[in-house]
């Protein structure tokens, strides 16, 4: 039986419901299996909800651009860097975002008008989000497992994986609120608090990466490097240093 591409509001909503049910299973009833599937030693992994109410953890597709929007990349890298319930909540938030992006991708692809998009949004919005379901269930069903997660210390940087023995510098410069003026001055002298690409200041909610050649810091988005990609870079060279080497 062929997989039919949803074309009407009702078909897109049924696709949404099936994928949502699969994601909820992964993050609640199948959570131990899901946790084991997200091994941080593996490559970038994504959580996919499938229309038949199942789920899978897999590598992203290789086509660019992909046929459908892709889920959050590299969820496995953050698994051991934060409390288990916080990690599951983070995956749930990204799953909600992905579900909507897939639904509205179909809507755009098949030319839904304003009233159809509105109806689709209302139908999806009538259901609790994956995040709401997961965090509600987590308070009861995950208490026992939460005790085991005490071995995973929260560093206050939930989006950064545990440091690994790699030379690439992926942690942004530290800026302390208290007695941080001296550190700020030192780091400004080194150019650590300004992005080498756009010149903007460091913000705590942004991913930064340091060039191993010139030791300047860059917003990941400015040099098109994600935290997941950075995990696999042994020595990072910024675009400027890469082009210098190419000319030599």
Secondary structure as a PSIPRED ss2 file (coil, helix, strand):
# PSIPRED VFORMAT (PSIPRED V4.0)

   1 X C   1.000  0.000  0.000
   2 X C   1.000  0.000  0.000
   3 X C   1.000  0.000  0.000
   4 X C   1.000  0.000  0.000
   5 X C   1.000  0.000  0.000
   6 X C   1.000  0.000  0.000
   7 X C   1.000  0.000  0.000
   8 X C   1.000  0.000  0.000
   9 X H   0.000  1.000  0.000
  10 X H   0.000  1.000  0.000
  11 X H   0.000  1.000  0.000
  12 X H   0.000  1.000  0.000
  13 X H   0.000  1.000  0.000
  14 X H   0.000  1.000  0.000
  15 X H   0.000  1.000  0.000
  16 X H   0.000  1.000  0.000
  17 X H   0.000  1.000  0.000
  18 X H   0.000  1.000  0.000
  19 X H   0.000  1.000  0.000
  20 X H   0.000  1.000  0.000
  21 X H   0.000  1.000  0.000
  22 X H   0.000  1.000  0.000
  23 X H   0.000  1.000  0.000
  24 X H   0.000  1.000  0.000
  25 X H   0.000  1.000  0.000
  26 X H   0.000  1.000  0.000
  27 X H   0.000  1.000  0.000
  28 X C   1.000  0.000  0.000
  29 X C   1.000  0.000  0.000
  30 X C   1.000  0.000  0.000
  31 X H   0.000  1.000  0.000
  32 X H   0.000  1.000  0.000
  33 X H   0.000  1.000  0.000
  34 X H   0.000  1.000  0.000
  35 X H   0.000  1.000  0.000
  36 X H   0.000  1.000  0.000
  37 X H   0.000  1.000  0.000
  38 X C   1.000  0.000  0.000
  39 X C   1.000  0.000  0.000
  40 X C   1.000  0.000  0.000
  41 X C   1.000  0.000  0.000
  42 X C   1.000  0.000  0.000
  43 X C   1.000  0.000  0.000
  44 X C   1.000  0.000  0.000
  45 X C   1.000  0.000  0.000
  46 X E   0.000  0.000  1.000
  47 X E   0.000  0.000  1.000
  48 X E   0.000  0.000  1.000
  49 X E   0.000  0.000  1.000
  50 X C   1.000  0.000  0.000
  51 X C   1.000  0.000  0.000
  52 X C   1.000  0.000  0.000
  53 X C   1.000  0.000  0.000
  54 X C   1.000  0.000  0.000
  55 X E   0.000  0.000  1.000
  56 X E   0.000  0.000  1.000
  57 X E   0.000  0.000  1.000
  58 X E   0.000  0.000  1.000
  59 X C   1.000  0.000  0.000
  60 X C   1.000  0.000  0.000
  61 X C   1.000  0.000  0.000
  62 X C   1.000  0.000  0.000
  63 X C   1.000  0.000  0.000
  64 X C   1.000  0.000  0.000
  65 X C   1.000  0.000  0.000
  66 X C   1.000  0.000  0.000
  67 X C   1.000  0.000  0.000
  68 X C   1.000  0.000  0.000
  69 X C   1.000  0.000  0.000
  70 X C   1.000  0.000  0.000
  71 X C   1.000  0.000  0.000
  72 X C   1.000  0.000  0.000
  73 X C   1.000  0.000  0.000
  74 X C   1.000  0.000  0.000
  75 X H   0.000  1.000  0.000
  76 X H   0.000  1.000  0.000
  77 X H   0.000  1.000  0.000
  78 X H   0.000  1.000  0.000
  79 X H   0.000  1.000  0.000
  80 X H   0.000  1.000  0.000
  81 X H   0.000  1.000  0.000
  82 X C   1.000  0.000  0.000
  83 X C   1.000  0.000  0.000
  84 X H   0.000  1.000  0.000
  85 X H   0.000  1.000  0.000
  86 X H   0.000  1.000  0.000
  87 X H   0.000  1.000  0.000
  88 X H   0.000  1.000  0.000
  89 X H   0.000  1.000  0.000
  90 X H   0.000  1.000  0.000
  91 X H   0.000  1.000  0.000
  92 X H   0.000  1.000  0.000
  93 X H   0.000  1.000  0.000
  94 X H   0.000  1.000  0.000
  95 X H   0.000  1.000  0.000
  96 X H   0.000  1.000  0.000
  97 X H   0.000  1.000  0.000
  98 X H   0.000  1.000  0.000
  99 X H   0.000  1.000  0.000
 100 X H   0.000  1.000  0.000
 101 X H   0.000  1.000  0.000
 102 X H   0.000  1.000  0.000
 103 X H   0.000  1.000  0.000
 104 X H   0.000  1.000  0.000
 105 X H   0.000  1.000  0.000
 106 X H   0.000  1.000  0.000
 107 X H   0.000  1.000  0.000
 108 X H   0.000  1.000  0.000
 109 X H   0.000  1.000  0.000
 110 X C   1.000  0.000  0.000
 111 X C   1.000  0.000  0.000
 112 X C   1.000  0.000  0.000
 113 X C   1.000  0.000  0.000
 114 X H   0.000  1.000  0.000
 115 X H   0.000  1.000  0.000
 116 X H   0.000  1.000  0.000
 117 X H   0.000  1.000  0.000
 118 X H   0.000  1.000  0.000
 119 X H   0.000  1.000  0.000
 120 X H   0.000  1.000  0.000
 121 X H   0.000  1.000  0.000
 122 X H   0.000  1.000  0.000
 123 X H   0.000  1.000  0.000
 124 X H   0.000  1.000  0.000
 125 X H   0.000  1.000  0.000
 126 X C   1.000  0.000  0.000
 127 X C   1.000  0.000  0.000
 128 X C   1.000  0.000  0.000
 129 X C   1.000  0.000  0.000
 130 X H   0.000  1.000  0.000
 131 X H   0.000  1.000  0.000
 132 X H   0.000  1.000  0.000
 133 X H   0.000  1.000  0.000
 134 X H   0.000  1.000  0.000
 135 X H   0.000  1.000  0.000
 136 X H   0.000  1.000  0.000
 137 X H   0.000  1.000  0.000
 138 X H   0.000  1.000  0.000
 139 X H   0.000  1.000  0.000
 140 X H   0.000  1.000  0.000
 141 X H   0.000  1.000  0.000
 142 X C   1.000  0.000  0.000
 143 X H   0.000  1.000  0.000
 144 X H   0.000  1.000  0.000
 145 X H   0.000  1.000  0.000
 146 X H   0.000  1.000  0.000
 147 X H   0.000  1.000  0.000
 148 X H   0.000  1.000  0.000
 149 X H   0.000  1.000  0.000
 150 X H   0.000  1.000  0.000
 151 X H   0.000  1.000  0.000
 152 X C   1.000  0.000  0.000
 153 X C   1.000  0.000  0.000
 154 X C   1.000  0.000  0.000
 155 X C   1.000  0.000  0.000
 156 X C   1.000  0.000  0.000
 157 X C   1.000  0.000  0.000
 158 X C   1.000  0.000  0.000
 159 X C   1.000  0.000  0.000
 160 X C   1.000  0.000  0.000
 161 X C   1.000  0.000  0.000
 162 X C   1.000  0.000  0.000
 163 X C   1.000  0.000  0.000
 164 X C   1.000  0.000  0.000
 165 X C   1.000  0.000  0.000
 166 X C   1.000  0.000  0.000
 167 X C   1.000  0.000  0.000
 168 X C   1.000  0.000  0.000
 169 X E   0.000  0.000  1.000
 170 X C   1.000  0.000  0.000
 171 X C   1.000  0.000  0.000
 172 X C   1.000  0.000  0.000
 173 X C   1.000  0.000  0.000
 174 X C   1.000  0.000  0.000
 175 X C   1.000  0.000  0.000
 176 X C   1.000  0.000  0.000
 177 X C   1.000  0.000  0.000
 178 X C   1.000  0.000  0.000
 179 X C   1.000  0.000  0.000
 180 X C   1.000  0.000  0.000
 181 X H   0.000  1.000  0.000
 182 X H   0.000  1.000  0.000
 183 X H   0.000  1.000  0.000
 184 X H   0.000  1.000  0.000
 185 X H   0.000  1.000  0.000
 186 X H   0.000  1.000  0.000
 187 X H   0.000  1.000  0.000
 188 X H   0.000  1.000  0.000
 189 X H   0.000  1.000  0.000
 190 X C   1.000  0.000  0.000
 191 X C   1.000  0.000  0.000
 192 X C   1.000  0.000  0.000
 193 X C   1.000  0.000  0.000
 194 X E   0.000  0.000  1.000
 195 X C   1.000  0.000  0.000
 196 X C   1.000  0.000  0.000
 197 X C   1.000  0.000  0.000
 198 X C   1.000  0.000  0.000
 199 X C   1.000  0.000  0.000
 200 X C   1.000  0.000  0.000
 201 X E   0.000  0.000  1.000
 202 X C   1.000  0.000  0.000
 203 X C   1.000  0.000  0.000
 204 X C   1.000  0.000  0.000
 205 X C   1.000  0.000  0.000
 206 X C   1.000  0.000  0.000
 207 X C   1.000  0.000  0.000
 208 X E   0.000  0.000  1.000
 209 X E   0.000  0.000  1.000
 210 X E   0.000  0.000  1.000
 211 X C   1.000  0.000  0.000
 212 X C   1.000  0.000  0.000
 213 X C   1.000  0.000  0.000
 214 X C   1.000  0.000  0.000
 215 X C   1.000  0.000  0.000
 216 X C   1.000  0.000  0.000
 217 X E   0.000  0.000  1.000
 218 X E   0.000  0.000  1.000
 219 X E   0.000  0.000  1.000
 220 X C   1.000  0.000  0.000
 221 X C   1.000  0.000  0.000
 222 X C   1.000  0.000  0.000
 223 X C   1.000  0.000  0.000
 224 X C   1.000  0.000  0.000
 225 X C   1.000  0.000  0.000
 226 X C   1.000  0.000  0.000
 227 X H   0.000  1.000  0.000
 228 X H   0.000  1.000  0.000
 229 X H   0.000  1.000  0.000
 230 X H   0.000  1.000  0.000
 231 X C   1.000  0.000  0.000
 232 X C   1.000  0.000  0.000
 233 X C   1.000  0.000  0.000
 234 X C   1.000  0.000  0.000
 235 X C   1.000  0.000  0.000
 236 X C   1.000  0.000  0.000
 237 X C   1.000  0.000  0.000
 238 X C   1.000  0.000  0.000
 239 X H   0.000  1.000  0.000
 240 X H   0.000  1.000  0.000
 241 X H   0.000  1.000  0.000
 242 X H   0.000  1.000  0.000
 243 X H   0.000  1.000  0.000
 244 X H   0.000  1.000  0.000
 245 X H   0.000  1.000  0.000
 246 X H   0.000  1.000  0.000
 247 X H   0.000  1.000  0.000
 248 X C   1.000  0.000  0.000
